[in-house]
């Protein structure tokens, strides 16, 4: 087993079979692009403009995946987990012992500090795949946050951990007896949009952006340049004595979007 695998194994419970772990590492950039993006106000909106400019990535609105706190923000590379719903009912699955193995703790073990846990529940919302204990585990692993295309529960307790979390719904029923873990650190979907391990996830109150891994450097550069233009324009607004003064000092079509 490579050194990286041995290091990951010390952080993982080994609850899921090795056969469904696609990889124990993800592609990584040398620079701290996450910190540079988080230094930009209204980060998701800035990134969404870059994605439009280059015709890449994906944008998901806050009605589809909602933050548990309005002040939550995150940016970092994705580590991923995919569930599928079990057939049958809870009673039958409990009797047969189905739906007892979950991959969240191993997901957090694979992650490096600052990574973003991305969980795909195959469009199912029947049971919560994150609760208070899972959130505490993620916090101990120093994740940058989690994005759950599915249900969470224990919302008040998750808020108390300070972990930034986005989810599709909140539901008190547990995932136990309702889901099967099928893949760890492979491609997943967020609201139908492809996310690969290592892609950057950016999220705030306005929504979520997915930046393909290879495109991160030029997205960051675009956002920083656009922010400099916006800051200069804000200074012009602040310096103007009136709206008439502001308009007079600007040429037609000079206002940024």
C-alpha positions in Angstrom: 0.0 0.0 0.0 1.5 3.4 -1.0 2.4 5.9 1.8 -0.7 8.0 1.0 -2.9 5.0 1.4 -1.3 4.1 4.7 -1.8 7.6 6.0 -5.4 7.7 4.9 -6.0 4.3 6.5 -5.0 5.7 9.9 -7.9 8.2 9.6 -10.5 5.8 8.2 -12.8 3.4 10.1 -12.8 0.9 7.3 -16.5 0.7 7.5 -16.9 0.4 3.7 -15.3 -2.3 1.7 -12.1 -1.4 -0.1 -13.7 -2.5 -3.4 -15.9 0.7 -3.5 -13.1 3.1 -2.6 -12.1 4.5 -6.0 -9.0 6.3 -4.7 -7.6 7.5 -1.4 -6.2 10.7 -2.9 -7.6 13.5 -5.1 -5.8 15.8 -7.5 -4.5 18.9 -5.8 -3.1 22.3 -6.8 0.1 23.7 -5.2 -1.3 27.2 -4.5 -3.9 28.1 -1.9 -6.6 28.9 -4.4 -9.4 28.4 -1.8 -8.1 31.2 0.5 -7.7 33.5 -2.5 -11.3 32.9 -3.5 -12.7 33.3 0.0 -10.9 36.7 0.2 -13.3 37.9 -2.5 -16.7 39.2 -1.2 -19.8 37.4 -2.5 -17.6 34.6 -3.6 -20.2 32.4 -5.3 -21.5 35.2 -7.4 -17.9 36.1 -8.4 -17.2 32.5 -9.4 -20.5 32.2 -11.2 -19.5 35.1 -13.5 -16.2 33.4 -14.2 -18.0 30.1 -15.0 -20.2 32.0 -17.4 -17.3 33.7 -19.0 -15.5 30.5 -19.7 -18.5 28.2 -20.3 -17.5 25.7 -17.7 -18.6 24.2 -14.4 -22.0 24.4 -12.8 -24.1 26.8 -10.6 -26.7 25.5 -8.1 -29.2 27.9 -6.4 -29.8 28.1 -2.7 -33.3 26.8 -3.1 -31.9 23.5 -4.4 -29.2 23.1 -1.8 -29.7 25.4 1.3 -27.1 26.4 3.9 -28.0 25.7 7.5 -26.7 29.2 8.4 -26.9 32.3 6.2 -23.3 33.2 7.2 -21.9 29.9 6.0 -19.2 30.0 3.4 -16.8 27.4 2.0 -14.4 26.8 -0.8 -12.2 23.7 -1.3 -11.6 20.5 -3.3 -14.3 17.9 -3.2 -14.0 14.4 -1.7 -17.1 12.4 -2.6 -19.5 9.8 -1.5 -22.4 8.2 -3.3 -25.4 6.4 -1.9 -28.4 4.7 -3.6 -31.7 4.1 -1.9 -32.6 0.5 -0.9 -35.7 -1.2 -2.1 -38.3 -2.5 0.3 -39.4 -1.0 3.5 -37.6 -0.1 6.8 -39.0 -3.0 8.7 -37.9 -5.6 6.1 -34.5 -4.0 5.7 -33.9 -3.9 9.4 -34.8 -7.6 9.7 -32.5 -8.6 6.9 -29.7 -6.3 8.1 -29.6 -4.1 5.0 -28.7 -0.5 5.1 -26.3 -0.7 8.1 -23.0 0.5 6.5 -22.4 4.1 5.8 -19.4 5.9 4.3 -19.4 9.3 5.9 -16.7 8.6 8.5 -14.4 7.1 5.9 -15.1 10.0 3.6 -13.9 12.4 6.3 -10.9 10.2 6.9 -9.9 10.5 3.2 -10.2 14.3 3.4 -7.4 16.7 4.1 -8.1 19.8 6.3 -10.1 22.3 4.2 -11.6 19.7 1.8 -15.3 19.7 1.1 -17.4 16.5 1.6 -19.8 16.1 -1.3 -22.6 13.5 -0.8 -24.8 12.3 -3.6 -28.0 10.4 -2.5 -29.2 9.6 -6.0 -32.0 12.1 -5.7 -33.5 10.3 -2.7 -34.6 12.3 0.3 -36.1 9.5 2.5 -33.5 9.6 5.3 -30.9 11.9 6.7 -27.3 11.0 5.8 -25.8 13.6 8.1 -26.7 14.2 11.7 -25.0 15.6 14.8 -22.4 12.8 15.2 -21.4 12.9 11.6 -21.0 16.6 11.7 -18.8 16.4 14.8 -16.6 13.8 13.0 -16.3 16.1 10.0 -15.3 18.9 12.3 -12.7 16.8 14.0 -11.3 15.9 10.5 -11.1 19.7 9.9 -13.3 19.6 6.7 -14.0 23.0 5.1 -17.7 21.9 5.1 -20.1 19.5 3.5 -22.6 19.6 0.6 -25.4 17.0 0.9 -27.6 16.4 -2.1 -30.0 14.6 0.2 -31.4 15.0 3.7 -29.8 16.0 7.0 -31.1 16.0 10.6 -30.1 17.3 14.0 -29.8 20.7 12.4 -29.5 22.7 15.6 -26.7 20.4 16.8 -24.9 20.7 13.4 -25.1 24.5 13.7 -23.4 24.3 17.1 -20.4 22.5 15.6 -19.8 25.5 13.3 -19.4 23.2 10.3 -20.7 24.8 7.1 -23.3 22.5 5.6 -25.7 22.7 2.6 -28.5 20.2 2.0 -31.5 19.5 -0.1 -33.9 19.0 2.8 -34.0 18.4 6.5 -35.7 15.2 7.7 -35.7 13.6 11.1 -35.8 10.0 9.8 -32.3 8.3 9.7 -30.6 7.0 6.7 -30.3 3.6 8.5 -32.2 0.8 6.6 -32.8 3.2 3.7 -29.5 3.5 1.8 -26.6 1.5 0.5 -23.1 3.0 0.2 -21.9 2.3 -3.4 -18.8 4.4 -4.0 -16.3 6.5 -2.2 -14.2 9.2 -4.0 -15.7 8.6 -7.4 -17.7 10.9 -9.7 -21.0 12.1 -8.2 -23.9 14.4 -9.0 -25.1 17.5 -7.3 -28.6 18.3 -8.5 -27.7 16.6 -11.8 -24.4 18.4 -12.2 -21.2 16.3 -12.4 -18.6 16.7 -9.6 -15.3 14.8 -9.7 -13.0 14.4 -6.8 -10.7 17.4 -6.7 -13.1 19.8 -8.4 -13.5 23.0 -6.3 -16.8 23.6 -4.5 -17.6 27.2 -3.7 -20.7 28.0 -1.6 -22.3 30.9 0.3 -25.9 32.1 1.0 -26.5 32.6 -2.8 -25.7 29.1 -3.8 -23.0 26.7 -4.9 -20.5 26.7 -7.8 -18.6 23.7 -9.1 -15.2 24.6 -10.7 -13.6 21.8 -12.7 -10.1 21.0 -11.2 -8.1 22.0 -14.2 -9.9 25.4 -14.5 -9.3 26.6 -10.9 -6.3 28.8 -11.6 -7.9 30.8 -14.4 -11.2 31.1 -12.5 -9.3 32.5 -9.5 -7.4 35.0 -11.7 -10.6 36.1 -13.4 -12.3 36.6 -10.0 -9.4 38.6 -8.6 -9.2 40.9 -11.6 -13.0 41.4 -11.6 -12.9 42.2 -7.8 -10.2 44.9 -8.4 -12.4 46.6 -11.0 -15.4 46.4 -8.6 -13.5 47.8 -5.7 -12.4 50.7 -7.8 -16.0 51.4 -8.9 -17.2 51.2 -5.3 -14.7 53.8 -4.3 -16.0 56.1 -7.1 -19.5 55.6 -5.7 -18.4 56.4 -2.2 -16.5 59.5 -3.3 -19.3 61.0 -5.4 -21.2 63.8 -3.5 -24.5 62.9 -5.3 -26.0 60.6 -7.9 -25.7 63.4 -10.4 -22.0 63.8 -9.5 -21.5 60.1 -9.9 -23.2 59.9 -13.3 -21.3 63.0 -14.6 -18.0 61.5 -13.6 -18.7 58.3 -15.6 -18.9 57.7 -19.3 -21.9 55.8 -20.8 -21.7 52.1 -20.3 -18.9 52.2 -17.7 -20.8 50.6 -14.8 -19.7 47.0 -14.1 -22.4 44.3 -13.8 
